[in-house]
Amino acid sequence: MQPVLREVDSEYLAFHSVNTALISIVYGAELGLTKPQLRDLGYIALFHDAGMGVVPDDILGKRGALTPEERDLVNRAPLVSIRNILQERQMNRATLLRLVTTFEHRVDFGTAVRDGQGNIQMIIPRANLGLYAKLISISATYDALTSKRPFRDAYGPEVALMLMWTEMRNKFDPDLLKVFMRVMAIAPIKVLTKRQQSVAIGML
């Protein structure tokens, strides 16, 4: 009989995919995407983390820090998603868009330049990422942070967005993140307390 934590985490992957798709569609609509674009965005977002299905439940539900080998397995999940797409043997524009977005949504927007205290001073963009990848990255991270996991409680919407705006902001396009925060009705100018900024994020 499997532990309850494993069953909950298996459900999490399904709910996370659906939530990310719905959030991405609402977010994309705010940005003025067309209906065909929203359809493509929602479809890609729905399967953006399909590769995580091959990661063992005991790793997904682990309470402590992952070992380098476990982290490597999690990081390879997008490649499993890409392999699954390629196995469909339908190479067209939509397929190429899915391939690129599935890979890019895990790529950080830029490199963080930090001061002596570890605070981010500036972000150096390092990749010309596609719009869909940027949107899904923001939507997926927000849903992950606001979801209860075996290794931590869910963060409230405001705390989650402040974490994304402060210590995680090198991962996202800052202009798109501002729009997202406006969609969620959270002003981006507010800052976290020192205690909130040091809270452990864990595996998303």
C-alpha positions in Angstrom: 0.0 0.0 0.0 1.4 3.4 -1.0 1.8 6.2 1.5 -0.8 8.9 1.3 1.8 11.5 0.4 2.5 9.7 -2.9 -1.2 9.6 -3.8 -1.6 13.3 -3.0 1.5 14.2 -5.1 0.3 12.2 -8.1 -2.9 14.2 -8.0 -0.9 17.3 -7.7 0.7 16.8 -11.1 -2.7 16.5 -12.8 -4.1 19.6 -11.0 -0.9 21.5 -11.6 -1.1 21.0 -15.3 -4.8 22.0 -15.5 -4.3 25.0 -13.3 -1.2 26.2 -15.3 -3.2 25.9 -18.5 -6.1 27.9 -17.1 -3.9 30.6 -15.6 -1.9 30.9 -18.8 -5.1 31.4 -20.9 -6.4 34.1 -18.6 -2.9 35.7 -18.5 -2.6 35.5 -22.3 -6.0 37.1 -22.8 -4.9 40.0 -20.7 -1.9 40.4 -23.0 -4.2 40.5 -26.0 -3.4 37.1 -27.6 -5.9 35.9 -30.2 -8.2 32.9 -29.7 -6.0 30.6 -31.9 -2.9 31.8 -29.8 -4.8 31.2 -26.5 -5.8 27.7 -27.8 -2.1 26.9 -28.6 -0.9 28.3 -25.3 -3.5 26.4 -23.2 -2.7 23.1 -25.0 1.0 23.5 -24.5 0.6 24.5 -20.9 -1.6 21.5 -20.2 1.2 19.1 -21.1 4.2 21.3 -20.1 5.1 19.0 -17.2 4.1 15.6 -18.7 7.6 14.4 -18.4 7.4 14.6 -14.6 5.2 11.6 -14.7 8.3 9.4 -15.0 9.9 10.8 -11.8 9.4 8.4 -8.8 6.7 9.5 -6.3 9.2 9.2 -3.4 11.3 12.0 -5.1 8.3 14.2 -5.9 7.1 13.9 -2.3 10.5 14.1 -0.6 10.5 16.4 2.4 14.3 17.1 2.5 16.7 18.4 -0.1 17.1 16.4 -3.3 20.5 14.6 -3.9 22.4 15.7 -7.1 21.2 12.5 -8.8 17.5 13.1 -7.8 17.7 16.8 -9.0 19.2 15.6 -12.3 16.3 13.2 -12.8 13.8 16.0 -12.2 15.7 18.3 -14.5 15.6 15.7 -17.3 11.8 15.6 -17.1 11.3 18.2 -19.9 13.4 16.0 -22.2 11.0 13.2 -21.6 8.1 15.5 -22.6 10.0 16.4 -25.8 10.6 12.7 -26.6 6.9 12.1 -26.2 6.1 14.9 -28.6 8.6 13.6 -31.1 7.1 10.1 -30.9 3.8 11.5 -32.2 5.6 11.7 -35.6 3.7 14.8 -36.7 6.3 17.5 -37.5 4.5 20.8 -38.3 4.5 24.4 -37.0 2.3 23.5 -34.0 4.6 20.6 -33.0 7.7 22.7 -33.3 6.1 25.3 -31.1 5.3 22.7 -28.5 8.9 21.4 -28.6 10.5 24.8 -28.2 8.1 25.9 -25.5 8.3 22.7 -23.5 12.1 23.1 -23.3 12.3 26.8 -22.8 9.8 27.2 -20.0 12.4 25.8 -17.6 15.1 28.2 -18.8 15.8 31.2 -16.6 15.1 34.6 -18.2 18.5 35.9 -17.1 21.5 35.6 -14.8 21.3 37.3 -11.4 24.1 39.6 -10.3 24.2 39.6 -6.5 25.9 41.8 -4.0 28.0 40.7 -1.0 24.8 39.9 1.0 23.4 37.7 -1.7 20.7 40.3 -2.8 20.0 40.5 -6.6 21.3 43.8 -7.9 20.5 43.4 -11.6 19.4 40.8 -14.1 21.4 40.1 -17.3 19.1 38.5 -19.9 20.8 35.5 -21.4 18.3 33.9 -23.7 15.8 35.0 -26.4 13.0 32.9 -25.0 9.6 32.6 -26.8 6.5 34.3 -25.4 4.6 31.1 -24.6 7.6 29.8 -22.6 7.8 33.0 -20.5 4.1 33.0 -19.8 4.0 29.3 -18.8 7.1 29.7 -16.6 5.3 32.4 -14.6 2.0 30.6 -14.5 3.5 27.3 -13.5 5.7 28.8 -10.8 2.8 30.7 -9.3 0.6 27.6 -9.2 3.4 25.5 -7.7 4.1 28.1 -4.9 0.4 28.4 -4.0 -0.1 24.6 -3.9 0.4 22.5 -0.8 3.2 20.0 -1.2 4.4 17.1 1.1 7.5 19.2 2.0 5.8 22.5 2.7 2.5 24.3 3.1 1.0 26.4 0.3 2.1 30.0 0.2 -0.6 32.7 0.0 -0.9 34.5 -3.4 0.7 37.7 -2.1 3.7 35.9 -0.6 4.1 33.7 -3.7 4.2 36.7 -6.0 6.6 38.6 -3.8 9.0 35.6 -3.8 8.8 35.7 -7.6 9.4 39.4 -7.6 12.4 39.3 -5.3 14.7 36.3 -4.9 13.3 34.4 -8.0 13.0 37.4 -10.4 15.9 36.3 -12.6 13.7 33.4 -13.7 11.1 35.7 -15.3 10.7 38.5 -17.9 10.2 41.5 -15.5 7.7 43.2 -17.8 5.5 40.1 -18.1 5.7 39.5 -14.4 4.4 43.0 -13.7 1.4 42.3 -16.0 0.9 39.0 -14.2 0.9 40.7 -10.8 -1.6 43.2 -12.1 -3.9 40.4 -13.4 -3.6 38.9 -9.9 -4.3 42.3 -8.3 -1.0 42.5 -6.4 1.0 45.6 -6.7 4.7 44.8 -7.6 6.1 47.6 -5.6 5.6 46.0 -2.2 8.7 44.1 -0.8 8.9 41.1 1.5 10.3 41.3 5.0 13.7 39.8 5.6 12.1 36.7 7.2 9.8 36.2 4.2 12.6 36.6 1.7 14.6 33.8 3.4 11.7 31.3 3.4 12.6 28.0 1.8 11.0 27.5 -1.6 11.8 23.8 -2.1 11.2 21.9 -5.3 8.4 23.5 -7.4 
